[in-house]
């Protein structure tokens, strides 16, 4: 008995170690297709409470991979709490799926794990301050045929197919071909995956239309120490020089990062005049991110200047990163018509939330301009989460991040140009891409319908499973 227990604990630890490569900030995408399935198979083979314990061991072993990042962006107690909650989510998802499977012992319950996973992912996306940032779906962002599922059902569609594969593996390891309908269930899962990938390749073959537009991005990682400091003058002078250089190379849209400086209202007004003059003298569209402090009110803003120097957009960031929870959130979704294409603007973390990305899609944005500020190690994750908003809603994303990546991706998630940011003299990216009206997607029309269906289905199946288990136990007595 003890030998078996320690073997199971060892298996949970090994699975947890493998999951570290799935959950980290630069995930190994192919591991996500079977490692969670191994954990589900382990849970199906043991008693209920032992299953919870083993999943907790694997979960805690895996989520701690991001502990250095968490303590970088938040104090230690919240960082520990986040890891505990992430571990609990693994226990809840696998525990719920296991209960449904064990209650019915039928091939159709192969759907339990993917449905429960999408349900929890949807609830996180809508009701937590950080959304579904750690969703397993984001591990597939660079696998473009799979990523196209986001155009149909958002990241929930990607996650459903991913976890369906894991569930099939767990069933094969636990039950083999025993039970009525098992072979057909495996065949059905294979067909779903094949059709999903085929759809992705079909969508990627769609010709890209639109007129060429040259975008210029600049990012300087150096922090500014005071509005009139040497560091402030050096950084702003570099941005001014690079904007002029990019315009000379043909750029017509210039994007600078988020919160380059945090200024009192009066100083922000002076900076606005200077930036308006820069846009006017260069005849360019200029998007800039700044922090503005007006008394007790703090605002994280993105200003868009037209070539005539007028400020046509003053966007207020809606979703705050942990260090800026005391900033005032915005509620608007501004777009500007530029030569027949609608351009929207959002700031960094805003684009982690699918409902915000969809709101711009419903306003027919063909391009999203995204000033951003990352934390170095999360550069891949932040750029690829943002990229999937473009796949969901069919628009180009232009993102300029301090301590991150400068990037341009198209409506199909292809990274067209990428450059790492840097300290002074900074980093620049010049990219010419075809820009046209927004590519119509099913997701923009229906939103998270799949996710909410999974929420409802999980609740019904769990209630049914509990009643069935109690009835069966009563009959045995």
N, C-alpha and C positions, 0 to 999 in steps of 0.2 A: 504493500500500500504506500509506504513512504517513498520507495523507489519510483513508483508511478507518479506520485505527486511532484517529486523533484524533477523528474523528466518533463513533466508538463510545465513546471515553472521555467525550466531551461528553455523549452520550446517558446514560451511566451517572451522570454528575454531576447532570444534570437530573432523572433518576429519583430519585436520592438526595435532592435538594432537595425534591422532592414528597413523598417518604417521611417527611421531617421533620415534615410536617403530620399524618402518620398516627401516628407513634411518640411524639409529644410528650405531655405530661401532660393536654392538653385536645385530643384528636384530632378531626380532621375526618373523620367516619365514612364519608362516601361515597367519599373517595379510596381507602380500604382495599379497595374492590371492583374496582379496576382498576390501580392503580399497581404493586403486586407482580407483576401479570400482564405489565406492560410490561417489567419487569426479567427475568422468565422468558423472554419472547419474545426479548430481546436475547441472553440466554445460549444459547438454542437456535440462534441464527444464526451462532455463532462456534465456534472450536475449544475444546477442553476447558480448556486452561490460560488462554486469553484469557477464557473465560467466568468462571473463578474470579477472575481479576484484576478484571474489570468489576463483578462482583457485590460484591467486596471494596470497590471504590471507592464504589459506591452505598451499601453497607451502612455503611461508616465515615462517609460524608457524612451519613447519616440518624441514626445512633445518637448522634452527638455533640450532637444537639439537647437531650439530657437531661444533658449534662455538668455544668451548674451545679447541678442537683439532686443528682447523684451526689456531688460534692465537698461538698455541704451535709450529707450523711448519712454520709459515710465519708472516710477520708484519701485523698490524691491517688493513691498507687500502686494501691490497690484500685479506685478509680474508673476509672483508665486500663485496668486489667485487665478490668473489667466491659465497657467499650466494645469492647475487643479481642475478648472472648468473644462478645458480641452480633454483631459483624461476622462472626466465624467461623461462627456459627449460620446466618446468611444464606447463606454460601458452602456449608455442609454441606447445608442443605435444598434449595436450588436445584440444587446440584451432584448430589445424589442423584436428584432428580426428572429432571434433564436426562439423566443416565446411563441411566435406565430408558427414557425416551422415545426416545433415540437408538439404544438397543440393539434395540428392537422396531419402531419406526416404525409403530405401530398406533394406531388411534383410542382403544382402551381405556386407553392410557397417559395419557389426559387425567386419570386418577385419581392419577397419580404425585405431583404437587405437593401436593394436599390431604392424601393419605395420609401423605406424608413430613412435612408441616408438623404434623399432629396427633400423629404419632409423637414428634417432638422436643418438642413442647409437653407431652406426657404425661410424658416422661422428666424434663423440667425441673420439672414440678409435684411429682414424687415424690422427686427425688434432689438437689435443690439447696436451699440455705438460704433463698432468696428465692422459690422456686416459679416459677410461670410469670407473674410480675408483669407482664412486658412483652408478654404474648400479644396478637396481633392481634385475637383474639376480643373482648377488652375494649373495643375501639374501637366495638363495636356495642351496648354496654350500654344506651344510651338509645333504640335502635331496637327497641321492645318486641316487634313481631311476630317479629323475628329472635331476640331474647333468649329467647323461649319455647322455643327448641330446647334450651336448657340444662336444661329440665325432663325432656327425653328422654335426652340424652347428655352433659350438662355443657357446659363451654365448648368441649370437643372437637367437639361437634355443630355449634356455631356456626362454629368455625374451618373445619370440613370444607366447609360450604356456601360460606363466604366465599372460601376458596382454590379451590374448584371453579369458581367464577365467574372468578377470575383465571386459572386454567389454561385455561379455554375461550377466554378472550381471547387468551392467548399462542398457542394452537393456531390460532386464526382468523388471527392476524397472520402466523404462520410457515407454516402449511400450507394455509390456506383450506379448501376443501371437497375437496381431493385426498385420495386414500387411501380404502380400503374402510372403510365405517362412519362416516366423518367427519360427514356430515349427521345421522345418527342420534345420534352422540355429543353434538352441539350441542343437538339437540332434547331429549335426556335430561337434560342439564344445566339447560336451561330449565325442564323439568318439575319437577326436584328443587327448584329455587329457588322455583317457583310453589307447589308443595305445602308447602314449608317456611313460606313467608309465610302461606299460607292456614291452616295449622295454628296459627300464631301469632295470627292474628286470631280464630280459633275459640276458642282458649284464653282470650284477653283478654275475650271476651264472656261468660265464665262468671260468674254472679252471686257476689258476695262475701258470705259468711255470717259469723255471729258476733255477739257482743254488743259494744256500744261501750265502749271503754276510753280514758280520758284519760291521756296520757303527758306528763310535763314534763321538759325537758332544760335544763341550765345548763352553760355553758362559759366559763371565765375564762382568757385566754391568758397572763396574767402568770406569770412564774416565781417560785417561793418561795425566798428567800435565808435559809435557816436556820429551824429549827422554831419558834423563839420571836421571830422578826424581825417588824418592822412589816409587811413584805410578806406574811408568813404570816398574821398576824392579819387583814389587810385582805382577803385572798383567801377565807379560811375564813368570815369574817363575811359576805362577799357571798354565798357559797354558802348559808349558813344563812338569810339574808334571802330569797333567791330561792326556796329550797325552800318556805318558809312561804307566800310569795306564790303560788306555783304550786298548792300544796294549797288555798289559799283560792279559787282559780279552778277547782277541781274535779279536779286531777291526783290519780291514785291510784297511779301508777308514776312514780318520779323517777329519772332517770339522770344521773350526773355523769361527767366524763371519766376517762381513764386517768392514773395516776401523778400525781395532783394535787400530792402531796408525796412526798418520799423520807425516811423516818423511821427512826431506831433502833428496835429492838423495843419498848423501854419506852415511848417516845413514841408509837409506833403503837398500843400497848395503850390509852393514854389517849385517843387520837383515836377509837379504836373505841368506847369508852364514850360519848363525846360524840355520835357519829353514831347509835349505838343509841338514845340518849335522844331525839335529833331525830326518828328514825323513830317512836318510841313516842308522843311527845307530839303528833305530827302525824297519827298513824294511817295511815302511808303505807309502801308498799314503796320502799326506797331502795337504789340500786346505786351504789357508789363505787369508783374505782380509786386505789390507793396503792402506793408502793414501800416495802418493808420490808427493813432491813439488820440482820442478826443475826450479828455477828462478820464472818467472811469470806463469809457467804452473803447474796446479794441476791435478792429476790423481787419480781416485779411481780404484784400481786394485785388481784382485784376482790371486794369484799365486798357481799353482798346481805343487807339487814336486812328482816325482816318487820314488819308494823305493830305487833306487840307488843314490838319492840325486839330480838328474838333475831337473831343472825347465822346465817342458814340456809345460806349458801354462802361459802366462801373459795376462789375460783378462782385458779389459778396460770397465768399466761400461758405458752403452749407454744412459740410461734415468735417469736424476738426480732428486733427491728430492729438494724441494724449498730451503733448506739451502745450497745446493751445485751447484747452477745454473752456477757458474763460473768455474766448473771443465770441463776438456776436455772430450768429449764423444768418445766412441769407435765405431767400425763398423764391428767387426769380430765375428764369431760364431765357436769357437774352440771346437773340440771333440777329445777324446783320446780312442783308442781301448784297453780295459783292459779285458783280457781273453774272447774275442769275443763279448763284450758288449761295445757300444759307450757311453762314459761319457762326458756330456757337462757341462759347468760352466757359470753361469750368476749371477749378483749381485742384490739382493733385488728388487728394483722398476722395473728393467728390466722385471721381470716376471709378471708385471701388464699388459703388452702389448702382446696381442694374436699373433700379427704378429712376434714378437721376439720368442715367444715360438714355433710357427710353423716353424720358420727358423731352429731351432734345431731339430724339428721333421723331416723335409725334409733331414736332415743330419743323420737321423736314431739314434738319441740319445735314449738310453734305460734308462738312469739315468741323472737327472740334479742335480748338486751340487750348492747350492744357499747360499753363505754367505750373511747375512742380518743385518740390524740395524733398529729396529722399534722405536715407540714412546710410548711404554707401553700400552696405552689405545686402540691402533689399532691392538693389537696382533692377535686377531681372524680374523679380516678382511684381514690383510696382508697374513697370513698363508693360508687362504681359497681361496683368489684370486689366489695365486701361485699354490695351489693344482689343480685348474681347468685347468691350462695349461697342467698338466699331463693327465687329462681326455681328453682334446682336442687332444692331440698328442700321447697318449699311452705310457708315460714313468713314472718311479718312480721319486719322488722329495724328496731330502734330504736337509733340510733347517736349518741353525743354525743362530739364531738372537739374538743380544744384545737387551735388553729391549723388548723382545718379546718371541716367542716360538721356541724351538728346536723341529723339527717334521720330520717324514717320512711318506709319502703317496704313495699309489701304483697307477697304471695306471687307476684305476677305482675310484679314489678319496677317498679311505678308509684311514683314519688316522691310521697308524699302530703303531706309538709311538709318544708321545707328552710329553714335559717337559717345565716348565716355566724357563726362564733365571733368574739370580740372581747376586747380587753384591758378592764381594769376600767372601767366597772362590769360588764363581761361581756355575754353574750348568752343569751337564753332562747328556748325554743320550746315551745309548748303545742299538742298535737294530739290530737284524738279520732278513733279509727279502730275499725273493726269487727275484733274478734279472736275467732277460733274455733280449733278443732283444726287441725292441720297439713293442708294440701292434699296428697293423695297424688301422688307423681311417680314416673315410671319411673326417673329417675336415682338416687333414694334406694335403690331396689331393686337396681339393677345396677352403680352406680358408674361407673368409667372403663373399662367393657368395650370401648367403641368405641376409646378411646385405646390400649389394649393390643392390640387387633386390628390397629390401624394400625402399632404397633411391630413385631409379628410379620410383617405383610404387607410392610412396608418392608424388613425384613431378608431375607425370601425373594426379593422382587423384585430387590433389589440383587445378591444372590448369583447369581440367574438371569441378570441382565443382564451381570454380569462374565463368567460362563461363556460366554454367547452371544457376547459381543464377542471373547473370546479364540478361540473356535471359528471365528468368521467371519474373524478375522485370519489364523488358521492356514490356512484354505482358500484365502485370497487369495495366501498365499505359495506 
